Every structure is written in C-alpha cells, then in structure tokens.
Amino acid sequence: MVGKTTDLCDACEGARAANLYFRGFGLRRAFAGAIRTVLYRDGFSLVRDAVHQSGHGKVLVIDGAGQATGALFGDVMAGIAARNGWAGVVVNGAIRDTAEIDTMDIGVKALGTLPNRASLRNPGEMDLEVSFGGVAFPPGAWLVADEDGVVVLPPGLTALTSISARR
C-alpha cells in the first residue's frame, strides 16, 4: 500500500508536498520508497549509473533544476530501472520516450517532455540533499507520489506509519 498523498498531507503535519505540476508516466501511477538523489550538472552519466544499481523499491530523485534544454531520462533508463527494482523516478526537468515508458512497470514523475537528450558530459553528484518545488529531498527520507503530487515525509516516517498514527 502506497498511501494517498492527500491523506498523508492531512494526517502528518510534517509532510511536505512539492509545489510543482508533475506529469505521471509508466504503469505505476502511485509509488513510494526511500529517496536516492542525483544532481544534474551538465551531464547525467550518474543517472545511468544509478539505474544500473539495485533499487530495492527506492525512488530516484533527479534534480535538473527544471532545465528545459534536453530530457534527463528516457525509455532505456526506465527499462533498466524497472528491471533493477526501482519503485519510481521523480525528475525536476524533462523526460522523453513517454509512450514506451507508459508500457513499463515503473512510476515516473516529470515536469514535461522534450525529444532531445540532455548532455552526458559531466557526471553530476549523487546522494546529496536536493531541493525544488519548495521541498528538500534528503537521501533516505520517504517519498510518496501519485496522481495528486509528490510528498516527502519527515525522517523516520513512511506512508504506513503516517496513516496509522492518525487512526
């Protein structure tokens, strides 16, 4: 059970919803898991490296600073992420190959789409706290995403513990 983002925001005062309009892609329109992060810095080779790792139900958060010069994620990486057990991917930026991603067992949230690929030049940084949409995304915190948005829970809480505490 993932838990609805709306219920989590009502049940947990510390829940933080990103104030961005994310679009959903993939067969998993709702997903949750512990956060891993990649910060895009004129290259996304670390995104490729991250999806090749075992995801163990985690969520990869890619901070592209909302950049709109090229897609930071596509069908090849989505397929690898799905095979390696990632619950989902949240992209502060654009993705591509959405028709193919929509057939895959993974959830993807992104700001939009672009047909061209972003630069591969530089590696970026991994597993550091990133912030966008008015929310901090610390590695290891619990993220919940669904059709209504993306929510980060306070340290030590998961969707199940937040809803249970309300009852």
N, C-alpha and C positions, 0 to 999 in steps of 0.2 A: 504494500500500500504506500503510495507516494504522499498523499495528503494534498488537499486543495490549498493553493496559495492564499486564497481569500480567507479560508478558515484559519490558516496559520497566522495571518496578519491580525485577525480578530482575537485569537487565543494567546498570542505571545507578543507582549509589548516590545520586546527587543528584536522582533523580526523586521528586517529591512527589505523593502521592495525597490528594485531598480526602477527609476522613473524614465525609462526608455521604451519605445514601442518596438518590441521584438516580434518578429515573424517566426512561426514554427514550421519545421520541416522534419521529415523522417516519419517512420511508423509509430514512434513513441512520442506522442504529443505531450505527455507528462513524464517527468523523470526527476530523480533525486539522487544525491550522493555527496560524498566528501569532495571538496574542491582541490584541484591541481591547477596551476596557472602558467600561462606563457604570455610574456610581454613582447609584442611585435615591435621591432626596431629595424625597419627597412630590410626585413628578411624573416622568413618563417621556417627555417630549417629545424628549429626546436619543436615546432608544431608537428612536423613529420616524425621527429624522434619520439615525441610524447605519445602519439597514437600507436606507435610500434611497441610501446610498453604495455604490460598487462594493466588494464583499467580497474579491475576488481570492483565494478559498479560505481566508480568515481565519475565526477563531472569535470571536463576540461574547460577552463575559462580562458579565452584568448582575448587579450586586450589589444586591439588595434587602434585605440584612440579614436574610434569612429571613422577611421580613414576610408576614403572612397576612391582610391586610385587603382585598386585591384582586390580581387577576392582572396581572403585569407584561408579558406577552407573549401574543399570540393569533394566530389564523389569518391575519388581514390582514397583520400584520407578518411572519409566517412566509412568506407568499406573496411579499411584496416582497423579503425576504432571500434566498429561493431564486432568484428571478429575477435578483437582483444578484450572485450568485456567492458568497454566504457558505457556508462549509462546515458551520457549525453555530452553535448558541447554547447557552450554559450560563447558567441562571437560578438564583440564590440567592434563591428565592422561588417563587411560584405562577404557573402559566400557565392559559390556558383554550382552548376550541375544539380540544381534543385529537383528536377524531375527524377533523376537517378537516386538522389538522397531520399526522396519520398517513398521509395520502394524498400528501404533498408531498415533493419531493426535497431534503430538508434534515434535519439531525440536531438535536434539541433535548433537552437535559437540564434537568430542573427538580425541585424538591423535592416538588411536588404540583400540584393543580389547585383552582381556585376559579371560580365562574361570573361573579362581578362583576369589573369593571375597576378597576385602581388609579387613583389621581388623575393627571391630566395637568397640574396646576397649575404646578409648578416644573420647570426643565429638568434638574436633576441635574448631574453632572460627567462628562466623558469623557476617556479616555486617561490615567488615573492608576492607579497600582497599587492594587488592592483585595485584601482578604484575607478568606477564610472557609473553614470546614472545615479549619482548621489549615494552609492553604496560601496563599502570596502568588501573585497573578496579575498579573505586570508586563506592560504592553503590549509586544508584540514577542516575548515568550517563546513557546515551542512548547507547545501543549496537545493532548493525545490523549484521546479519550473513546470508550468502548464499553460493552457491557452490564455490565462489571465496575466501572466507575467513571470518574473524571476525574483525569488525571495532568498535572502541569506539569513540563517538563524544564528542566534548568539552562540558562543563557544559552549560545547558540551550538550547542545540540544540537537535532536533530529526531529523530523516531521512527526514521528510516532510519540516521542516524549512530549512535544509541544501540545499536541491534541489531547493526549492523556491527562496532562496537567490541568486542562480546562475542565474536564469532567469531574 
